[in-house]
Amino acid sequence: MNESNQKKKQAQELTTNRLMVIFVYVILLLMGMARLYRYMVTGSTFLQGQRLNLILLIAGAAAAAVFLIWAAVQYKKGTFRKDRLVTPLLFGICFLLFTLSCLILRLDFANGMNVLNVLLPVMAVLYLIYLICERRFFTFCVVCAAGVISAYCSYHSVHEQRFMAVVAGVLAVAALVPALTKGKTAEKLREALYGRNLNRCFVLISNLLILALVMAAYLLGGKIALAAAIALAAGLLGMAVYYTVRTL
């Protein structure tokens, strides 16, 4: 095996291992959060569950901050090893997901676990797309997935519906700005988000449509929100099929 093929094989194995780590972690995190949630909703352990949630939330946030700062320092010094599976960035992402999960359970006592059952698997799939697909498809998936979750939250009228509507709206606008503006900074952001081949017309139409559906779902709720969620999910599935067929 020549050096080029060996490096390609090592890169594929690294990608596979990263996917396995994230998917296993998400499964374990869901199991752990489900157990914590049962502890929080049981009458005899209600107060202890609330205290435990707060302790885990603070500890997770502190650990996430430490590892993410460590990763940022390594990037700045040029010592970050992209060829390694276990990195400070990986730990930072894991603790960030852990903190987010604890926060959702704390803020939404009634529907927090239902939100996590959707949110965490979606984030795992987005990570898969980030590793194996084109940047423009990943960017579209992030914005569209945020729109789906926002519309889903609006349909069920959960506490996170306003927050998710804001997140989806900000992501749609943020993805749109570098595609329509000029300058060196915008050019770097464009390449990071969409690669070198940018279809401005598609980016404009898709992001404005996602934004419109998210706003309609948030303002009208009910069946309109459900229809918006289905439409966004169908669009996401359609784009996934298109990019899959295109790469074959």
ROMIRO-180929 format. One record per residue: residue in one letter; x, y, z of N, C-alpha, C, O, CB in turn. Coordinates in steps of 0.1 Angstrom, whole numbers, plus 2048, in hexadecimal, padded with zeros to 3 digits. Glycine has a CB too. Example, Ala and Ser with C-alpha at 12.3 -4.5 7.8 and 13.67 -1.06 7.14 Angstrom:
% residues 2
a8847C784E87B7D384E8847DF84E88E7DF8558717D385A;s8807EA8478897F584788180084F88680B85088D7FA839;
% end
This chain:
% residues 248
m8087F480080080080080980C80081180E8097F680080C;n8078157F680F8217F580B82B80080182A80780E8287E8;e81383680281183F80D80384780B7FD84981581C84A80D;s80084A7FF7F38517FD7E78498017DE84E8087F28557EE;n7E783C7FD7DC8348017DB8318107D182F8167DD8267F9;q7E78308167E882E8247E283A82C7DB8388367F682B829;k7E58468277E085282E7D185382C7CA8578357E785F828;k7CC84F8207BE84F81E7B78458277AC84882C7BB84C80F;k7BC8398287B782F8317B683483F7AD8328477BE822830;q7C183A8447C283F8527B784A8547B184B85F7D0845855;a7B585384A7AB85D84B79D85884C79585C8537AC86783F;q79B84D84478E84784478B84085278084085778C83D839;e79583985779483386479283D86F78A83B8787A182A867;l79984986E79785387878985987878385B8827A185F876;t78385B86C77685F86A76C85587076285987777286285B;t76E84986D76583E87276583E88175B83C88876983086C;n77183F88777383E89576C84A89C7668498A778183E899;r76D85689676786289B75886189B7518648A576B86E893;l75385B89074485989073F84F89A7358528A1740854882;m74784589C74383B8A67438418B473A83E8BC74D82F8A6;v74D8498B774E84F8C47438588C773C8588D175C8578C5;i73F8618BD73486A8BF7278638C071F8678C97348748B3;f7248598B87178528B871684A8C570B84A8CB7168498AC;v7218448C972083D8D671E8468E27168448EB72D8348D8;y7258528E172485C8EC7158618EC7108638F772E8678E9;v70F8648E17028698E16F885F8E76EF8628EE6FD86D8D2;i6FA8528E36F18488E96F38478F86E98478FF6F583A8E3;l6FF8478FD70284790B6FC8549126F785391D71184590E;l6FE85F90B6F986C9116EA86B9126E487091C6FD877908;l6E38669086D48659096D085C9146C685F91B6CF8608FB;m6D78519166D48489216D684E92E6CE84D9376DC83B920;g6E18569306E485D93C6DA86893F6D686994B6F286293C;m6D686F9356CD87A9376BF87593A6B787B9426CC88392A;a6BB8699346AE8639376AE85E9466A486094D6AC85692E;r6B985994B6BA8559596B98629626B286196C6C784D95C;l6C086C95E6C08799666B287E9666AD8839706CA883961;y6AB87E95B69E88395A69487C96368C88296969988394B;r69586F96368D86796C68F86A97A68686B98268F85896A;y69C86D97E6A087198B69A87E98F69688199A6AF87198D;m69988798469389598768489598867F89E98F69889E97B;v67D88C98166F88D98166888498B65C88598E66A888973;t67087B99266B87399D66987C9A96728839AE6748679A0;g65D87B9AF65A8849BB6648839C666888D9CC64D8819C0;s6688769CA6718749D567F8799D368687C9DC6718669D9;t68387B9C669187F9C369188C9BB69B88F9B56988749BB;f6868939BB68589F9B36908AA9B76978AE9AE6778A69B5;l6918AD9C369A8B79C76A98B39C56B18BB9C06998BB9D6;q6AC8A69C86B98A19C66BC8A19B76C78A49B36BA8929CB;g6B289E9AE6B489E9A06B78AC99B6C08AD9926A8898999;q6B08B69A06B38C399C6C18C89A06C88CE9986A88CD9A2;r6C58C49AC6D28C89B06DD8C19A86E78C79A46D48C49BF;l6DB8B49A56E48AC99D6E58B298F6F08B398A6E089D99D;n6DA8B698A6DA8BC97C6E28C997C6EA8CB9736CC8BF978;l6E18D19866E88DE9876F78DB9896FF8E29826E38E6993;i6FB8D19917098CE99370F8C998671A8CE98270B8C399E;l7088C097F70D8BB97270E8C69687178C695F7048B096D;l7048CF9687048DA95E7108E39607178E69566F78E2960;i7138E796C71F8EF96F72C8E896C7358EE96671F8F497E;a72D8DC9707398D496D73B8D295E7468D395A7388C6974;g7308CF9577328CD9497368D994173E8D99387248C8943;a7308E59467338F293F7428F59427498FA93972A8FD945;a7478F394E7558F695175E8ED9497688F29447578F4961;a75B8E09497638D79417648DA93276E8DA92C75F8C8943;a7588DE92D7578E291F7608EE91C7678EF9127488E491A;a75F8F892576790492377690192377D90691B76390E92E;v77A8F992D7888F592E78D8EF9217988F291C78B8EC93A;f7868E591C78B8DD91178A8E59047938E48FB7828D090F;l7808EE90277E8F68F67899018F678F9048EB7718FC8F6;i78C9069027979109027A59098FF7AD90F8F8798917910;w7A68FD9057B38F69027B48F38F37BF8F58ED7B28E890A;a7A98EF8EC7A98ED8DE7AD8FA8D67B48F98CD79C8E78D9;a7A79058DB7A99128D47B89168D57BE91B8CC7A091D8DA;v7BE9138E17CC9168E37D590E8DA7DE9138D47D09148F2;q7D19018D97D98F88D07D88FD8C17E28FD8BA7D48EA8D1;y7CC9018BD7CA9068AF7D39128AD7D99148A37BB90A8AD;k7D391B8B77DB9288B67EA9258B57F192C8AE7D89318C1;k7EE91B8BD7FC9188BD80090F8B180C90D8AE8009118CA;g7F69098AA7F990089F7FD8F28A48038EB89C804905897;t7F98EE8B07FC8E18B57F18D88B67F28CC8BA8028E28C3;f7E58DC8B07D98D38B07DB8C88A67DF8CA89B7CD8DC8AD;r7D98BC8AB7DB8B08A37CE8AB89D7C68A58A37E28A48AB;k7CC8AE8907BF8AA8897BF89B8867B58958837BE8B287C;d7CB8958877CB8868847C987D8907CA87188F7D988387E;r7C588389B7C387B8A77B487B8AA7AC8848A77CA8828B3;l7B086F8B07A286D8B379E8758C079487C8C079F85F8B5;v7A68738CA7A387A8D77AB8878D77B78888D87A88718E3;t7A38928D87A88A08D87A08A88E27958A48E67A88A68CA;p7A68B38E679E8BC8EF7918C18E97878C38F07A78C88F3;l7918C38DC7858C78D577A8BC8D676E8C08D87888CA8C6;l77D8B08D57748A58D676E8A58E47618A48E677A8978D3;f7768A68EF7718A78FC7698B38FE75E8B390577D8A7906;g76D8BE8F87658CB8FA7578C98F474D8CE8FA76C8D68F3;i7568C38E87498C18E27418B88EA7358BA8EC74B8BB8D3;c7468AD8EF73F8A38F87398AA90472E8A89087488978FB;f7428B290B73D8B99177338C491472A8C791C7498BF91F;l7348CA90872B8D490471D8CE9017138D390572F8DB8F7;l71C8C28FB7108BB8F970A8B79076FE8B79097128AE8F0;f7138B291070E8AF91D7088BB9246FD8B992B71A8A9925;t70F8C692470A8D292A6FC8D79246F38DA92B7148DD929;l6FC8D69176EF8DA9106E48D19146D88D69166F18DA901;s6E68C49166DC8BB91A6D78BD9286CB8BD92A6E18AC919;c6E08C09316DC8C393F6D48D093F6CA8D19466E98C5948;l6D88DA9376D18E79376C38E59316BA8EB9376D98F192E;i6C18DD9276B48DB9216AB8D492B69F8D892D6B58D3914;l6B08CA9326A88C393D6A48CD9486998CC94E6B08B7942;r6AD8D694B6AA8E09566A08EA9526988EE95A6B78E795A;l6A18EF9456988FA94168B8F593D6818FC93E69F901935;d68A8E993767D8E393367B8D693A67E8CB93667D8E1923;f6748D79466728CC94E6698C294866A8B694A66D8D095C;a65F8C69406558BE93B6598B692E6578AA92D6488C6938;n65F8BE9256628B89186718B79146758B490965B8C090D;g67A8BA91E6888BA91C68D8AD9166968AE90D68F8BD928;m6898A291B68E89591668A89290869188D90068A88A91F;n67D8979056798958F768189D8ED6848998E266A8998F6;v6858A98F168D8B28E969B8AB8E76A08AC8DC68F8C08F0;l6A18A68F26AE89F8F16AD8938E86B78908E06B389B8FE;n6A288C8E86A18808DF6A18838D06A587B8C86948798E2;v69E8908CD69F8958BF6AC89C8BD6B38998B369389E8BC;l6B08A58C66BB8AE8C46C98A68C36D08A98BA6BC8B88CF;l6CB89D8CD6D88968CD6DB88D8C16E688E8BB6D988E8DA;p6D18858BD6D387D8B06D58868A46DE88389B6C88748AE;v6CE8918A36D089A8986DE8A08986E48A188D6C58A6899;m6E38A48A36F18A98A46FB89E8A07058A289A6F48AF8B2;a6F98928A47028878A070288589170D88388B6FE87A8A7;v6F688688B6F588487C6FC89087570388E86B6E7883878;l6FA89C87B7018A88757108A68767178AB86D6FD8B587D;y7158A088172489E882728894877733896871727899890;l72088A87472388086A72488885C72D886854719875869;i71A89085A71A89884D7268A184C72C8A384170D8A084C;y72A8A78577368B08577428A885374B8AE84C7388B6865;l74489C85875089485575088F84775B88E84175188985F;i74588B84174688483474088B82874188781D73E877835;c73989782A73289E81F7398AB81C7418B082472489F822;e7348B18117398BF80D7348C981772A8C781E7348C27FF;r73C8D48197398DE82272C8E58207258E88297448E8822;r7288E781371C8EE8107108E68147068EB81971B8F1801;f7118D88137068D08177058D08266FA8D082C7088C2812;f7118D082D7118D083C70A8DD8417028DD84A71F8CF841;t70E8E883B7088F583F6F98F583D6F28FA84570E900837;f6F48F08316E68EF82F6DF8E68396D48EA83E6E38EA821;c6E58DB83D6E08D28466DF8D88546D58D685B6E88C5847;v6E98E08586E88E68656DD8F08666D58F08706F68ED868;v6DB8F885C6D190285C6C38FB85B6BA8FF8636D290C850;c6C28F28536B58EB8516B18E385D6A68E28616B68E2844;a6BB8DC8636B88D486F6B48DD87A6AB8D98826C58CC873;a6BA8E887C6B68F28866A78F688369F8F888D6BF8FE886;g6A48F88776968FB87368C8F08766818F387B6958FF864;v6908E48746878D98776858D88866798D688A68E8CB872;i68F8D988E68E8D889C6868E48A267D8E28AB69C8D88A3;s6888F089C6808FC8A06718FA89D6698FC8A6685908899;a66E8F58916608F388D65A8E889664E8E889A65F8EF87F;y6628DD89965D8D28A265A8D88B06508D48B66688C78A2;c6638E08B56608E68C26548EF8C264C8EF8CC66D8EE8C7;s6528F68B76468FF8B663A8F78B562F8FB8BB6479088AA;y63A8EB8AF62E8E38AE62A8DD8BB61E8DD8BE6318D78A4;h6348DA8C36318D48D16308DF8DB62D8DC8E763C8CA8D5;s6338EC8D76328F78E163B8F58ED6368F88F86248FA8E5;v6478F08EB6508EE8F76578FB8FA6569058F265A8E38F4;h65D8FC90566490890A66F90D901672919900669906918;e6759038FA6809078F167C90D8E46859108DB6898FA8EF;q66F90E8E166B9128D36719208D06759228C465C9128D2;r6709298D96769378D66859368D468A93D8CB6729418E1;f68C92F8DD69A92E8DC69E9288CE6A792D8C76A09268E7;m69891D8CB69B9168BE69791E8B269E91D8A86949088BE;a68D9268B368992F8A86949398A569793D89A67B9368AA;v69993F8B06A49498B06B09428AA6B79488A16A794F8BE;v6B49368AF6C092F8AA6BF92C89B6C892F8946C29228B2;a6B39278976B19248896B29308806B89308756A491D886;g6AC93B8856AC94887D6BA94E87C6BE9528726A3952884;v6C194D8876CF9538876D894A87E6E09508776D5952896;l6D693D87E6DE9358756DB9378676E493885E6DC926879;a6CE9398646CB93C8566D09498516D694A8466BB93C854;v6D09538596D59608556E59608556EB96584C6D196B85F;a6EB95985F6F995885F6FF95185370A95484E6FE95186C;a6F894684F6FC93F8436FA94783670194582C6F5932842;l6F19518376EE95982B6F89648296FB96881E6E095E82C;v6FC96A83470497783371197582B71397D82270797B841;p71A96B82F72696A82772496681872D96981072F95F82D;a71996081571695D8077129697FF7149687F270B952806;l70E97380570997F7FE71298B7FF7109957F86FB983802;t71C98B80872599680B73299480473698980072699981A;k73A99E80374799E7FD7529A180874F9A78137489A77F1;g75E99E8057699A180E77199481176C98980F7649A781B;k77D99681778598A81A77F98282578097582479398F81E;t77A98882F77498083A76897883576796C83876F989845;a75F97F82D75497882775896C81E75296281D74B98281F;e76396F81776896480D76D95881576A94D81177396A805;k77495A82077894F82976D94782F76C93B82F782954834;l76394F83375794983974F94182F74A93683174E953840;r74E94782274894081774E93381474792981274894980B;e75B93381476292681076091C81C75F91081977192980E;a76092182875F91783375191283474F90683876291F841;l74791983073991583173490D82472C904825730921833;y73991281873490C80C73E90680273B9017F872C917805;g74B9078067559027FD75890D7F27549187F47518F57F7;r75E9087E87619127DD7569147D375691E7CC76E90D7D6;n74D90B7D274290C7C87359117D072F9097D77408FF7C1;l73291D7CE7269237D571B9277CB71D92E7C272B92F7DD;n70F9217CE7039257C66FB92F7CF6F392B7D76FB9187C3;r6FE93C7CC6F79467D46E89467D46E29497DD6FC9547D0;c6E39437C86D49427C66CE9377CF6C493A7D66D193F7B7;f6D492C7D06CF9217D86D09247E76C79227EE6D79147D5;v6DC92A7EB6DE92E7F96D39387FD6CE9378086EC9347FB;l6D19427F46C794D7F86B99477F96B29498036C79587ED;i6B593F7EF6A793A7EF6A59307FB69B9318026A49337E2;s6AF9277FD6AD91D8076AD9238156A591F81D6B9912806;n6B692C8186B79328256AA93B8286A593B8336C393A827;l6A694281E69A94A82068E94282268594582A698954814;l68D93781B68292D81C68292782A677926831682922811;i68D92382F68F91D83C68A92784768392485069D91883F;l68F93384568C93E84E67D94184F67794285969394B84B;a67694184366894384266093884965693A850664944833;l66492B84765D92084D65F92085C65691C863662913847;v66B92386166D92486F66492F87665E92C88067C927872;m66393A86F65B94587564C94287464594587E65D95286D;a64893B86A63A93786963792D87462C92D87A63793185B;a64092387663E91988063D91F88E63591B89664990E880;y64692989164692F89E63A9388A06349388AB65393889F;l63694089662B94989861D94289861494689F62B95488D;l61C93889060F93188E60D92489660292189A60C92F87F;g61891D89861891189F60E90689A60B90788E6139148AD;g60A8FD8A26008F389E6048EB8916108E788F5F38F989C;k5FA8E98895FC8E187D6058E887360C8E286B5EF8DF876;i6058F687360F8FD86A61D8FA86E6258F886560C90C86B;a6208F987B62D8F68806318E887C63C8E587762E8F888F;l6278DF87D62A8D187962D8D086A6368C986561E8C887C;a6258D78626278D78536358DD85063B8D884761C8DF84C;a6398E88576468EE8556518E485865B8E38516478FB85D;a64F8DD86365A8D386765B8C885C6668C48596568CD875;i64F8C385764F8B984D6568BE84065D8B783A6418B484A;a6528CA83C6588D08306678D283166E8CF8286528DE82D;l66C8D683D67A8D883F6818CA83F68C8C983967D8DF84C;a67B8C08466818B38466828AD83868B8A68346798AA84F;a6778AF8306778AA8226828B181A6888AA8126698AD81C;g6838BE81C68E8C581469C8C08186A48BE81068D8D4817;l69E8BD8256AA8B882A6AD8AA8246B88A781F6AB8B7839;l6A38A18246A489481E6A789580F6AF88D80A69788C821;g6A089E8086A289F7FA6B08A37F66B689E7ED6988A97F4;m6B58AD7FE6C38B17FC6CD8A67FF6D78A47F86C68BD804;a6CA89E8096D389280D6D38888016DD8837FE6CE88C81A;v6C78867FB6C787C7F06CE8827E46D687B7DD6B887A7EC;y6CD88F7E16D38967D66E38957D76E98917CE6CF8A47D5;y6E88987E36F68977E56FC8897E57078877E16FA89F7F2;t6F48807EA6F88727EA6F986C7DC7038667D96EE8697F2;v6EF86F7D46EF86B7C66FA8727BE70186C7B66E186E7BF;r6FC87E7C17078867BA7158817BD71D8817B47068947BE;t71787B7C97248767CC7278687C87328637C87278787DB;l71C8617C371E8537BF7258537B17288487AC71084C7BE;
% end
